[in-house]
Amino acid sequence: MILGPNAKITTYHGGGSASLAAYYAVTPFDGISAQLSSTPSYTTGCYAHKELPLLGTILKTDKGEAGVTFRAYNDPPSVKNRELCDEIVLTKTEFLLMDYTNPKFKSALWFADIEGDFVPDEDCDFEFGLGVYGAAKLYVDGKMVIDNETKQTKGTLFFHCGTVEEKGILPVKKGQKYHIKVEFVSAPACKLDQGNNVLFGGGAVRIGGAKVIDADKEVKHAAELAKGADQVIICAGLNVSYPVRHQNRQFTNFQVGRLGNRRLRQRGHVTAWTYGCSHFGSLSSKPFNSGSHAIWNSSNHALDFIRQRFSPSGKSNALIPFQILTTS
């Protein structure tokens, strides 16, 4: 059984300037499943994100490509037959437009439509998130779900130039296609008092989303599944929301979402063989190792470790202290 918030995502780098896309990346779930004779059971167990996970990996363009289509214009959506200035297909739905420009732009104020199709794999309530430096609205099948333009609240996104992440919830059906569209307006449309902030470029926008879960019910569900498994692999830890230079240290006690530590401890005592696969951006302690047989700070060689093979990268596992006090 595989569980945890980092099982089906590739958390191989930190946030901000520590972010660098790899040529390719394999999630722990896919890497382990590919070498097993049958697909392991899976559940999230708990969430670990601050802002909602980026939507790009689960969206497709109108041509079936992974990600979203970004189309930029000089005029707002209300103008018919407006001239298209730029069109790009992107897989990451966080756009920090620090040096983005286009020779067709007539001024610093321009507009963009960011669009993709979403097909849920289960019936659920789905929560969308939208943060912006500039202005933005999020629509699902033409219905506005989030308005982050009319009224804006200052947050910490985009070097404190942006808003808080505004959220909206929509019930969705398994297998049904939903068209996601964000209407973005560049930085001059921002209504926030920027004070002494250093401003930049054309603005920024972040589009996220995740299934709504009941925190306590989810951990109970994970515990029940684990009872029937011979082996349990916990994929947890930090993600791009957390490891941001000087801000790392407030997360050294391994924060993995609401009640995260308690949940990992509970899971660690469920089965005879429990493995932990974690990702940290700074010195962290492991509150769940008393009931776990192995814990390592990487997902790159998870299955090799479990099956007692060598590490193909030649890199040894990073040790995680039980308490920060035991380190020098």
C-alpha positions as CSV (number, residue, x, y, z in Angstrom):
1,M,0.0,0.0,0.0
2,I,1.2,3.5,-0.8
3,L,-0.1,6.5,1.0
4,G,0.7,10.1,1.6
5,P,0.4,13.6,0.1
6,N,3.7,13.2,-1.9
7,A,3.0,9.8,-3.4
8,K,1.6,11.0,-6.7
9,I,3.6,14.2,-7.1
10,T,7.3,14.8,-7.8
11,T,8.7,16.9,-4.9
12,Y,12.3,17.0,-6.1
13,H,13.0,20.7,-5.5
14,G,12.1,23.6,-3.2
15,G,10.1,26.7,-3.9
16,G,11.0,30.1,-5.3
17,S,14.6,30.4,-6.6
18,A,15.2,26.8,-5.4
19,S,12.7,25.6,-8.1
20,L,14.3,24.0,-11.2
21,A,12.3,21.8,-13.6
22,A,13.8,18.4,-14.4
23,Y,13.9,16.9,-17.9
24,Y,11.6,14.3,-16.5
25,A,10.4,13.1,-13.1
26,V,8.7,10.0,-11.9
27,T,6.4,10.0,-8.9
28,P,7.0,7.5,-6.1
29,F,3.6,5.9,-6.9
30,D,4.4,5.4,-10.6
31,G,8.0,4.3,-10.0
32,I,7.0,1.6,-7.4
33,S,3.9,0.5,-9.3
34,A,5.8,0.0,-12.5
35,Q,7.9,-2.8,-10.9
36,L,5.2,-4.6,-9.0
37,S,3.1,-7.4,-10.4
38,S,-0.2,-5.6,-9.4
39,T,-1.1,-2.0,-8.8
40,P,-0.9,-1.2,-5.0
41,S,-3.7,0.4,-3.2
42,Y,-3.5,4.2,-2.6
43,T,-5.0,6.9,-0.5
44,T,-3.9,10.5,0.2
45,G,-4.1,10.2,4.0
46,C,-3.6,13.9,4.6
47,Y,-2.8,17.0,2.8
48,A,0.6,18.8,3.1
49,H,0.1,21.9,1.0
50,K,-0.1,25.6,2.0
51,E,-1.6,26.8,-1.2
52,L,-3.7,24.3,-3.3
53,P,-1.6,22.1,-5.6
54,L,-1.0,23.5,-9.1
55,L,-3.6,22.4,-11.6
56,G,-1.4,22.1,-14.7
57,T,-0.6,18.4,-14.4
58,I,-4.2,17.4,-14.5
59,L,-5.4,19.7,-17.3
60,K,-5.3,19.3,-21.0
61,T,-5.5,21.9,-23.8
62,D,-8.2,21.9,-26.5
63,K,-5.7,20.0,-28.7
64,G,-5.2,17.3,-26.0
65,E,-1.8,18.4,-24.9
66,A,-0.9,18.3,-21.2
67,G,-1.3,21.6,-19.4
68,V,-3.0,24.9,-20.4
69,T,-3.1,27.3,-23.2
70,F,-1.9,30.9,-22.4
71,R,-3.2,33.5,-24.8
72,A,-2.3,37.2,-24.4
73,Y,-4.1,40.2,-25.8
74,N,-4.0,44.0,-25.7
75,D,-7.8,44.2,-25.2
76,P,-10.1,42.8,-22.5
77,P,-12.5,39.8,-23.2
78,S,-15.4,42.2,-23.8
79,V,-13.8,43.4,-27.1
80,K,-14.9,41.2,-30.0
81,N,-12.3,39.9,-32.5
82,R,-9.4,41.2,-30.4
83,E,-5.9,40.6,-31.8
84,L,-4.0,37.7,-30.4
85,C,-0.5,38.8,-29.3
86,D,0.9,35.5,-28.0
87,E,0.0,31.9,-27.5
88,I,1.9,29.4,-25.4
89,V,1.2,25.9,-24.0
90,L,2.4,25.5,-20.4
91,T,2.3,22.6,-17.9
92,K,2.8,24.7,-14.8
93,T,-0.1,26.9,-13.7
94,E,2.0,29.4,-11.7
95,F,3.2,32.3,-13.8
96,L,5.7,34.7,-12.4
97,L,5.9,37.2,-15.3
98,M,9.0,39.0,-14.1
99,D,10.6,39.5,-17.5
100,Y,7.7,38.5,-19.8
101,T,6.8,40.9,-22.6
102,N,5.7,40.8,-26.2
103,P,6.5,43.2,-29.1
104,K,2.8,43.4,-29.9
105,F,1.8,44.8,-26.5
106,K,0.8,48.5,-26.7
107,S,1.2,49.2,-23.0
108,A,2.0,47.7,-19.6
109,L,-1.7,46.8,-19.2
110,W,-2.6,43.7,-21.2
111,F,-4.9,40.7,-20.8
112,A,-4.6,36.9,-21.0
113,D,-6.9,33.9,-21.1
114,I,-5.5,30.7,-19.5
115,E,-7.5,27.7,-20.4
116,G,-7.6,23.9,-20.0
117,D,-10.0,21.0,-19.6
118,F,-10.3,19.0,-16.4
119,V,-11.8,15.4,-16.2
120,P,-12.2,14.2,-12.5
121,D,-11.4,10.6,-11.7
122,E,-14.1,10.5,-9.0
123,D,-17.3,12.3,-7.9
124,C,-16.3,14.9,-5.3
125,D,-16.4,18.5,-4.2
126,F,-13.4,20.1,-5.8
127,E,-11.8,23.3,-4.4
128,F,-10.1,25.8,-6.8
129,G,-7.6,28.4,-5.7
130,L,-6.5,31.6,-7.4
131,G,-3.8,34.0,-6.3
132,V,-2.7,37.0,-8.4
133,Y,-0.5,40.0,-8.7
134,G,-2.7,42.0,-11.1
135,A,-6.3,40.8,-11.4
136,A,-7.9,37.5,-12.2
137,K,-11.2,35.6,-12.3
138,L,-11.7,31.8,-12.6
139,Y,-14.5,30.3,-14.6
140,V,-15.7,26.7,-14.9
141,D,-17.9,26.0,-17.9
142,G,-18.5,29.7,-18.2
143,K,-19.6,30.1,-14.5
144,M,-17.5,32.3,-12.3
145,V,-16.2,30.4,-9.3
146,I,-13.6,32.9,-8.0
147,D,-13.4,36.7,-8.4
148,N,-9.9,38.0,-7.4
149,E,-10.4,41.3,-9.1
150,T,-13.3,43.2,-7.7
151,K,-12.0,42.9,-4.1
152,Q,-8.5,42.0,-3.3
153,T,-6.8,41.0,0.0
154,K,-3.1,41.4,0.4
155,G,-1.2,38.2,0.9
156,T,2.4,36.8,0.7
157,L,2.4,35.4,-2.8
158,F,4.9,36.6,-5.4
159,F,7.3,38.3,-3.0
160,H,4.4,39.9,-1.1
161,C,3.2,41.7,-4.2
162,G,0.2,39.4,-4.6
163,T,-3.1,38.6,-3.0
164,V,-4.1,35.8,-0.7
165,E,-5.2,32.6,-2.4
166,E,-9.0,33.0,-2.9
167,K,-10.9,29.8,-3.1
168,G,-14.1,28.4,-4.5
169,I,-15.7,24.9,-4.3
170,L,-17.6,23.1,-7.1
171,P,-19.2,19.6,-7.1
172,V,-17.8,17.6,-10.0
173,K,-18.7,14.2,-11.6
174,K,-16.3,11.4,-12.5
175,G,-15.5,11.3,-16.3
176,Q,-17.2,14.6,-17.1
177,K,-15.2,17.3,-18.9
178,Y,-15.0,20.7,-17.3
179,H,-13.5,23.7,-19.1
180,I,-11.3,25.8,-16.8
181,K,-10.7,29.4,-17.8
182,V,-8.8,32.2,-16.0
183,E,-9.1,35.7,-17.2
184,F,-5.9,37.5,-16.1
185,V,-5.1,41.2,-16.2
186,S,-1.4,42.3,-15.9
187,A,0.2,44.1,-12.9
188,P,-1.3,47.6,-13.4
189,A,-4.7,46.2,-12.6
190,C,-3.7,45.3,-9.1
191,K,-5.8,47.1,-6.4
192,L,-3.4,46.4,-3.5
193,D,-1.4,49.0,-1.6
194,Q,2.1,47.8,-2.3
195,G,3.8,50.0,0.3
196,N,7.6,49.5,0.0
197,N,7.4,46.3,-2.1
198,V,9.8,46.0,-5.0
199,L,7.4,45.6,-8.0
200,F,8.3,43.7,-11.1
201,G,7.2,42.9,-14.7
202,G,3.8,42.0,-16.0
203,G,2.4,40.5,-12.8
204,A,1.8,36.9,-11.7
205,V,-1.0,34.4,-11.3
206,R,-1.3,31.0,-9.5
207,I,-4.0,28.5,-10.3
208,G,-4.5,25.5,-8.0
209,G,-7.0,22.9,-6.9
210,A,-7.7,19.7,-5.0
211,K,-10.4,17.4,-3.9
212,V,-12.1,18.5,-0.6
213,I,-11.4,15.9,2.1
214,D,-12.5,15.5,5.7
215,A,-9.2,15.4,7.5
216,D,-10.2,13.0,10.3
217,K,-12.2,10.6,8.0
218,E,-9.3,10.4,5.6
219,V,-6.7,9.4,8.1
220,K,-9.1,6.7,9.5
221,H,-9.6,5.5,5.9
222,A,-5.9,5.2,5.5
223,A,-5.5,3.3,8.8
224,E,-8.1,0.8,7.7
225,L,-6.5,0.2,4.3
226,A,-3.1,-0.2,6.0
227,K,-4.4,-2.9,8.3
228,G,-4.9,-5.2,5.4
229,A,-1.5,-4.5,3.7
230,D,1.7,-6.5,4.1
231,Q,3.8,-3.4,3.5
232,V,3.0,0.3,3.8
233,I,5.0,3.0,2.1
234,I,4.4,6.6,3.5
235,C,5.3,9.3,1.0
236,A,5.2,12.6,2.9
237,G,7.2,15.6,3.8
238,L,7.5,19.2,2.5
239,N,6.9,20.5,-1.0
240,V,7.4,23.7,-3.0
241,S,5.2,25.6,-0.7
242,Y,7.7,25.4,2.2
243,P,11.4,25.3,1.5
244,V,12.0,29.0,0.9
245,R,15.4,30.0,2.3
246,H,15.1,31.7,5.7
247,Q,11.5,30.5,6.1
248,N,12.7,26.8,6.3
249,R,13.3,26.6,10.0
250,Q,9.7,27.1,11.1
251,F,8.9,23.8,9.4
252,T,11.7,21.7,10.9
253,N,9.2,19.6,13.0
254,F,8.0,18.0,9.8
255,Q,4.7,19.8,9.2
256,V,2.7,17.8,6.7
257,G,-0.7,19.4,6.9
258,R,-3.3,19.7,9.7
259,L,-2.7,17.1,12.4
260,G,0.0,15.7,10.1
261,N,2.4,14.4,12.8
262,R,-0.4,12.6,14.7
263,R,-1.5,10.9,11.5
264,L,1.9,9.7,10.6
265,R,2.4,8.3,14.1
266,Q,-0.9,6.5,13.9
267,R,0.0,4.9,10.5
268,G,3.4,4.0,11.7
269,H,2.0,1.5,14.2
270,V,-0.6,0.0,11.9
271,T,1.5,-2.6,10.1
272,A,4.5,-4.8,10.7
273,W,6.5,-3.3,7.8
274,T,6.2,0.5,7.3
275,Y,8.6,2.5,5.2
276,G,8.8,6.3,5.1
277,C,9.8,8.2,1.9
278,S,10.2,11.9,2.7
279,H,11.3,15.2,1.1
280,F,12.7,18.1,3.1
281,G,14.2,21.4,2.2
282,S,16.1,21.8,5.5
283,L,17.0,20.1,8.7
284,S,13.9,18.2,9.9
285,S,13.0,15.7,12.6
286,K,10.9,12.5,12.1
287,P,8.1,12.1,14.7
288,F,6.9,8.8,13.3
289,N,10.0,6.5,13.3
290,S,9.2,4.5,16.4
291,G,6.8,2.3,14.4
292,S,8.6,2.4,11.0
293,H,11.3,0.0,9.8
294,A,13.0,2.4,7.3
295,I,12.9,6.1,6.6
296,W,14.9,7.9,3.9
297,N,15.0,11.4,2.5
298,S,14.5,10.7,-1.2
299,S,12.1,9.1,-3.6
300,N,14.6,8.6,-6.4
301,H,15.5,5.0,-5.3
302,A,12.5,4.1,-3.2
303,L,11.9,0.6,-4.8
304,D,15.6,-0.2,-4.9
305,F,15.8,0.4,-1.2
306,I,12.6,-1.6,-0.4
307,R,13.8,-4.5,-2.6
308,Q,17.4,-4.3,-1.2
309,R,18.9,-3.3,-4.5
310,F,21.7,-0.8,-5.0
311,S,21.0,2.9,-5.5
312,P,21.3,3.6,-9.3
313,S,22.4,7.2,-8.6
314,G,25.2,6.1,-6.3
315,K,23.8,8.6,-3.7
316,S,23.4,7.5,-0.1
317,N,20.3,8.1,1.8
318,A,20.1,11.3,3.9
319,L,19.6,10.5,7.6
320,I,16.8,12.3,9.5
321,P,17.3,12.9,13.2
322,F,14.6,11.8,15.7
323,Q,15.0,15.1,17.4
324,I,16.7,18.4,16.2
325,L,18.5,18.5,19.6
326,T,20.5,15.4,18.7
327,T,22.2,17.2,15.8
328,S,25.3,19.4,16.2
